[in-house]
Amino acid sequence: MSAADLTGKVAIVTGAGQGLGRAYAVALARAGAAVIVNDLDLRVAEETAGLAGGRATAMAGDVGDRATADALVARAVEAFGRLDVVVTNAGVLRDAVLWKMTDEDFDLVVRTHLRGTFLCARAAAIRMREQAQGGRIIVVGSPAGQHGNFGQTNYAAAKAGIVGFARTWAAELARAEITVNAIVPTAWTAMTATIPLYKPLVSRVAAGEPLPAAVRREHAIGMPEDCAGLVVFLASGASAGITGQTIGIGGDRICLYSHPAEIATELRDGGWDAEAIAAIWQARFAPHLQPFGIRLPKLDLA
């Protein structure tokens, strides 16, 4: 089966009113799928549905609400008779350093990303298992969830949890032939345009100029459409043997992330007290300490 042929498939894309979600919904529709386009704002969801074509339909709703998740699946079944693919893209940002982050901003981001992904994936899994014809669940991580990022306590934690979902659900849904994978997309969006490093590019992108090769390669930043091919691939029959994975894409780069693994191990009869740990730490563990935070290569954008 062609990796670009989704004829007869039915997909849900959350947070699809703009940016990456819009690119996913349009690409899935152009590959032949019928698409339920979700966003909080019905107007932008309808705009995406119009771009996606005749077998796309818009539905507004907050994915952090169980009623929305259940209604999205019900709409797919009512309109198109089945559900094959769900892409849990909906998200929100409320950035602040730890000591300035409010309860409300923490709860909103975790509710939208983590709870929203859980609710939509659960509703989809129930329907896909009833259909007994397999399915595709594609959840959305972030470099912040993989590495941590200054000022993003809520977002980084939620995105790390979503990748944990993928590994857990891949195991739980394997017998039903439902694959679950996490994608880590990076793209030029309204949020990217606010990063000081990229300020020289804002007017150039607005004028329709292509992003520099160094940005597309070293920083893996392209346009949202550059990330959509991975979603189409993971939604297709060509990805049948791929599950429980975390795959990054952006610009000219695609990558496969490793899973957490033990990188240094020591054994001691009777266990470990603080003195014993201190005695061995420098020799055995200090050389393996891991980097943290997103670190991007320097760019000359003058």
N, C-alpha and C positions, 0 to 999 in steps of 0.2 A: 504494500500500500504506500502511496506517495505520502511523504511527511507534510505535504501542503494540502491534502485532500481530507476535509472534514464533512463531506457531504452526508446529510442525514443525522449529524450529531447536533446536540442541543447543549448550550453552554450558558453559565451565569458568570458575569464579571461584576464584582462589587467595586464601588468607587470609580466608576468608569466615565464620569462626566467630563474629565479633562486629563491631560498629561499621559502618564503611563497606562492608566486604566482605559482611557479612550483608545490608545494605540492597540492594546490587547483585544478589545471588543471589535474594533474595525478589522484587525487582522484575522481573527477567528471567523468573522462573517465572510470576509473575502475568500477564506479557505473553504467555505461551504456550510459552516455551522449556522444554526439559528441561535440568536443571542438575546438573553435577558440582560439589559443594561441597567445597573443600579447606581444611584447616587442619592445623596441627601437632597440635592436640588433637582427637581424634576425637569426644569428647563434645560440644564446642561446634559442631563441624561437623554432627553429627547433629541438634542443636537447630535449626540454620539450615535443614537439609533438611526438618525437620518443619514449620517455618514456611512454607517455600517450597511444600510440597505434594507430591502423589503422584509427579511426574516428576522429583524431585530425589533425589540419592543422595550420601552423604557418603564422603569418602576422606581419610584422614590421610596426611601426608607433608611432608617438608622440601623446598621448591622449589629450594633450593640444591644438591640432589642430582639428577643427571641421571635416575636411575632413577625418581624421583617424577614429574618432568615427562613422561617417556615413558609412565609408568603412567597418568597422568591422561588423556592422549589415548587410550590403549588402552581405558581404562574407558568413556570416552564412546562410542567406536566399538562396543565389545562390548555396552553397555547400550542404546544408542539408534541405532546404525548409521552415525553420521556425527559431524562436528564443524563448527560454523559460527562460533562466537564464543569467544574467550578473553579474560578480564580478569585481568591480572597484578597483583593487589592486595596480595599477601603482603608483609609488612614487619615491621621491628623497629627499635627505637631504643636507642642506647647513647650518650647525649650527654655531651660533655666538651669543654673548650677544647683547642686544638691541643696545648699543652705537657703536658696531662694525659691525653690520649687514648692508650689502650693499643693495642698491635698487635691484640690479640684483639677488642677492641670495634670497631676499624676493619674488620677482616676479616669479622666477623659481619654487620655492616650492609651492607657491599658485597656479600658473598656472597648474602645474602637478597634484597636489592632488585635489584642489577644483574645478578648471575649468575642469580638465580632468574627474573628477567624474560627474560633471554636464553634460558635453557634451555626455559622453557615456550613462549615465542614460536617458537623454532626447531622444537620438536616439533609445535606446532600448524600452522606454515607447511608443514611436510613433508606432513602429512595433508591440509590444505586444497588444496595443489597437486595431490596425487594424486586428490582428488575432482573437481578441475577445475570447481568451481561457485562460486568466490570464497570470501570469508570476511571476518571482522572480528577484528582484533587491537586490543585497547584496553589500553594501558599506563598506569601511574599515576605522575604526577609530583607535585610539591609546590611551594608558594611558596618553600620553602627552596632548592630546585633552581633556581628562576627568579631569585631575588634574593640568595641566601646567607642564612645565619642564624647568629647567635652560638651557639657550642657545638655546632654540627652539621656538623663537617668531613666525617664519613663519610656522613651522611644527605644533605647538600646535594650532595656530589659524585655519589653514586649516583643521586639524582633528576635531576640535570642530565644525567647519562649516559643515563638512560632516555628523556628527551626527544630526545636525539641519536639513540637507537635508532629512534624513531618516524619521524624524517625520513629516515633511511637505509633503513629497511625499507619505507617507503611507495614509495620509488623502486624497490627491488629486487622488490617483490611486485605492482607495478602491472599487469604483463602478466597475472598470474594473477587479477586483479580482487579481490585481497585488500587491503582498506584497513587502514591502521595509524594510529591517532591516540593522542595522549597527553591524559589529563585531569588537571586540577590541582584536586582537591576540597578544600574547607575545611568542617569540620563540628564540632559539639559531640561530643566523644568523651571517654574517660577521660583522654587526654593533654591535650586542650584544658582540661579542668576543673582541671588543675594549674597553669595559667598564672595568675600573681598578678593580672593585670588583670581576670580573669573570676571571681575568688573570690566577689564578691557574688552571682553568678548560680547558684552550685553548688546551694544549698538550694532556690532557686526552680525550677530545672530538675528537681531530684529530686521536687519537689511537683507537677510536671506543668504548671507555668506556661510560657507561650510566651516565647521569647527576645525581648528588646526590638527594635523596628524598627531602631534604629541599629546594633545588633549584626548583624542579618540583612542590612542594606544596606551600611553603611560598612565592616564587617569581613567581610562575606560568610560569616558563621557561622550556620548553621541546624542542623537535625538531620541525621543521615546520610541519611535518606530523601529529603531535599531534593536530594541529589546523584545519586540513582538514575535520574532521568528522562533525564539525559544519557547514561548507559550504555545504557539501553534504546533511545534514539534512535540512537546510534552503532552498535548491534547490528542495527538494522533496515534494511530496504530504502530507507527515506527518506534515509539518509545515504550512498547509493552513490557520490556524487561528492565526498565529503569524505575526504581522506587527507593524511597528513603534517602535521596541525595539532595545536596545543596549546590546549586549551579549559579555562578555569577555571569552576568552579561552586561555589556555596555560599550558603545562605540565599536571599535574593531576587535574587542577582546571578549572571549568566553573562557570560563575557568570552572574547574570542579574543586570545591572546598573539601578539605579533610574533615573527618570526625574527631572530636576530642579523644586523645589517647594518652596513656601513661608514657612518659619519655625518659624517666629515670626511676629506678626502683631499688630499694635496699631492704634486707631482712635482718632482724635482730631477735635472738631468743629472748622471750620475756617481754617483748614490746619496746616502746620508745618513751623515754622521759625527756624533758627539756634539755638536760645536759647532753644526752646521747645524740639528740638531733643537732644541737649546736656543734658538737664535735665532728660531725660528718658533713654538715651542710655545705661548707665552702668547697670541699673536694668533689662531692658527688652531685649536688643539686644546683649550686650557684651558676655553673657553666650553662645550665639548661633553662634559666629563667626566660620567660616569654615576653615579647613586646606587647604593648597595649596601646589602644587609641589608633585612629585612622592616620596613616602617614603617607602623604602623597609626594611623589618626586617634584622637584622644583621645575618651574616652567618660565620661559622667557616669552611673554606675550606682548612685548612692546611692538 
